[in-house]
């Protein structure tokens, strides 16, 4: 399946396993994403997301979202929609 880059990791909160992602394209809850970097490479479903600490079902380009991630990610890791 073709992947399209939709953003990059802006910050990671290791103590709670949450990543802040700066979007360059739209993303919806339920979409599948692939996070890839120097040491990160995994696929997961977006079960929920928040924009400014408010739950959201979808986000657009330019939004800074937070999502719970399955593994540790690092700043500037690429985020793809699968």
C-alpha positions in Angstrom: 0.0 0.0 0.0 1.3 3.5 -0.8 2.3 5.7 2.0 2.1 9.5 2.0 4.0 11.7 4.5 1.5 13.8 6.5 3.8 15.3 9.2 6.6 14.9 11.6 7.1 14.4 15.3 7.4 17.7 17.1 7.8 16.4 20.7 7.6 13.1 22.7 6.5 12.8 26.3 8.1 9.5 27.4 6.5 9.3 30.8 3.0 9.2 29.3 3.8 7.8 25.8 2.3 10.7 23.9 3.7 12.2 20.7 3.0 15.7 19.4 2.8 15.7 15.6 2.9 18.7 13.3 0.6 17.8 10.4 1.2 18.8 6.7 -1.9 17.0 5.6 -5.3 15.8 7.1 -5.6 13.0 9.6 -8.7 11.3 11.1 -9.2 9.1 14.1 -9.2 5.5 12.8 -6.5 6.1 10.2 -3.4 4.0 10.2 0.0 5.7 10.5 3.6 4.7 10.0 6.2 6.5 12.1 9.7 6.1 10.7 13.0 7.6 11.9 16.6 6.6 12.6 15.6 4.2 15.4 11.7 4.3 15.1 9.8 2.2 12.5 6.3 1.0 13.4 2.7 1.1 12.2 -0.3 1.8 14.5 -3.9 2.9 14.3 -4.9 6.4 15.5 -7.5 5.5 18.1 -7.9 9.1 19.4 -6.2 12.4 19.1 -6.3 15.8 20.7 -5.7 19.4 19.5 -4.8 21.8 22.3 -5.8 19.2 24.9 -9.3 18.9 23.3 -10.4 15.5 21.9 -10.8 15.7 18.1 -12.0 13.3 15.4 -10.0 14.9 12.6 -7.2 17.4 12.1 -6.0 19.4 9.1 -2.6 20.6 7.7 -0.9 22.9 10.1 -2.5 21.5 13.3 -0.3 20.3 16.2 -1.9 17.1 17.4 -1.1 14.7 20.3 -1.6 11.0 20.1 -0.8 8.0 22.3 2.0 6.0 20.6 2.9 2.4 21.0 6.7 2.9 21.0 9.2 5.7 21.7 9.5 8.3 18.9 12.0 11.1 18.4 11.8 14.7 17.2 11.6 14.9 13.4 10.6 11.3 12.9 8.5 11.2 9.7 4.8 10.3 10.0 3.1 8.6 7.0 -0.6 7.8 6.4 -0.9 4.1 5.3 
